[in-house]
Amino acid sequence: MLPLLAAKQRDLPAGDRLAQDSHFICPDPEERLVMKVERTGRRTMNSEDLT
């Protein structure tokens, strides 16, 4: 799930599949878990605050 979260945070082209899909299935077949990931807002962060 973590690679998908990072990808969903980036600006994506209009035709990109990740820009349209918000439901993801857990790769463990025993779990039967469906996760919904949506962007609820945008925030700009100063890179100097992160180091």
N, C-alpha and C positions, 0 to 999 in steps of 0.2 A: 504494500500500500504506500509506503514512503516514496518510492520513485514516482508514483502517480500524483501524489500530493505536490511534489516539487514541480512536476510538469504542468499541473493545473494552475500553479501560481504565476507562470510566465505568460506574457502576451502571446497569444496563439493566432495564426492566420485564420481567416473566416472559414475556410474549407477543412480545417484540421479536425480529425475525429475527436480528439480530446476536448475541443471547444464545444462539441455537441453532446457528447456522452457524459452522464453524471452517475450512472450506476455501474458498479464494479463487483465482480463475484470473487469471493475468497478462493485461492487456488487449492485449498484443502478440501477434497471431495466429501469428507465426513462432516464438515462444518455447515454446509448449505447456507452460507451467510452472504447476503447482498448488501453492499455499502453504497450510500448515496453521498457524493461529494459535490458541493455547490459553492461557488464563490459568493459570499454575502456582502463583500465590500472590498475596497482597495485602500492600501495604506502605503505611503512613501516613507522610507527609512533612510536616514543619513548613514553612509557606510562608516563614518568615523565613530558613530555610536556603537557599532558592532565589534570593534576591536579593542 
